[in-house]
Amino acid sequence: MITTELIVSNKAGIHARPANLIAKTAQKFDSKITLSNREIEANAKSIMGVITLGATKGTKLILKISGDDERLAEEEIRDIFEKKFFEEEND
């Protein structure tokens, strides 16, 4: 199992478009993937689940991945967070 912290760094936070990108990326993997924001935990493969986290700019999310392809899943999901969901230029 991999557990890591991700920070939402785009200006708009996680709205429908980033939630869709996260879910579509997570769906490519067989591993169980969740994101949590304090007491709220969501299946990262669910767009609505990701939106319910209410993640705004600066929010720290905990990513948990468990399965045979967990390393690759963590790399790809971390990458889209680092690239600000491809919505704005990276600093």
C-alpha positions as CSV (number, residue, x, y, z in Angstrom):
1,M,0.0,0.0,0.0
2,I,1.1,3.5,-0.9
3,T,0.0,6.5,1.2
4,T,1.1,10.0,0.1
5,E,0.1,13.6,0.5
6,L,-1.0,15.7,-2.5
7,I,-1.6,19.4,-2.5
8,V,-4.2,21.0,-4.8
9,S,-2.2,23.9,-6.4
10,N,-4.4,25.1,-9.2
11,K,-6.4,28.3,-8.6
12,A,-9.8,26.9,-9.1
13,G,-9.3,23.8,-6.9
14,I,-10.9,20.5,-7.8
15,H,-14.1,21.1,-9.8
16,A,-15.8,19.0,-12.5
17,R,-12.9,19.0,-15.0
18,P,-10.1,18.0,-12.6
19,A,-12.4,15.5,-10.9
20,N,-13.0,13.9,-14.2
21,L,-9.3,13.8,-15.0
22,I,-8.5,12.2,-11.6
23,A,-11.3,9.6,-12.0
24,K,-10.4,8.7,-15.6
25,T,-6.7,8.3,-14.6
26,A,-7.6,6.2,-11.6
27,Q,-9.9,4.0,-13.6
28,K,-7.0,2.8,-15.8
29,F,-5.6,0.9,-12.8
30,D,-6.8,-2.3,-11.0
31,S,-5.6,-1.0,-7.6
32,K,-8.0,0.4,-5.0
33,I,-7.4,4.2,-5.0
34,T,-8.9,6.6,-2.5
35,L,-8.5,10.3,-1.8
36,S,-9.3,11.8,1.6
37,N,-9.7,15.3,2.9
38,R,-9.8,15.1,6.7
39,E,-12.8,12.9,7.6
40,I,-14.1,12.6,4.1
41,E,-12.8,9.7,2.0
42,A,-13.7,9.1,-1.7
43,N,-13.1,6.5,-4.3
44,A,-10.8,8.2,-6.7
45,K,-12.4,6.4,-9.6
46,S,-15.7,8.3,-9.0
47,I,-16.0,11.8,-10.4
48,M,-18.8,12.7,-7.8
49,G,-16.7,11.2,-5.0
50,V,-13.8,13.3,-5.9
51,I,-15.9,16.5,-6.1
52,T,-17.4,15.8,-2.7
53,L,-14.0,16.3,-1.1
54,G,-14.5,20.1,-1.6
55,A,-10.8,20.6,-2.3
56,T,-9.8,24.2,-2.9
57,K,-6.4,25.6,-3.7
58,G,-4.0,24.6,-0.9
59,T,-6.0,21.6,0.3
60,K,-3.9,18.7,1.4
61,L,-5.3,15.4,0.2
62,I,-4.2,11.9,1.3
63,L,-3.9,9.4,-1.6
64,K,-4.0,5.8,-0.7
65,I,-3.4,3.1,-3.3
66,S,-3.4,-0.7,-2.8
67,G,-2.8,-3.2,-5.6
68,D,-0.4,-4.7,-8.1
69,D,-0.1,-1.5,-10.2
70,E,0.0,0.9,-7.2
71,R,3.4,2.4,-8.1
72,L,2.4,3.4,-11.6
73,A,-1.0,4.7,-10.4
74,E,0.7,6.9,-7.8
75,E,3.1,8.3,-10.4
76,E,0.3,9.2,-12.9
77,I,-2.0,10.7,-10.3
78,R,0.8,12.7,-8.7
79,D,1.8,14.0,-12.1
80,I,-1.6,15.4,-12.9
81,F,-1.7,17.2,-9.5
82,E,1.8,18.6,-10.1
83,K,0.8,19.8,-13.5
84,K,-2.2,21.6,-12.0
85,F,-4.7,19.4,-13.9
86,F,-3.3,21.0,-17.1
87,E,-5.4,24.2,-16.4
88,E,-2.7,26.7,-15.9
89,E,1.1,27.2,-16.3
90,N,3.3,25.6,-13.8
91,D,5.4,28.0,-11.7
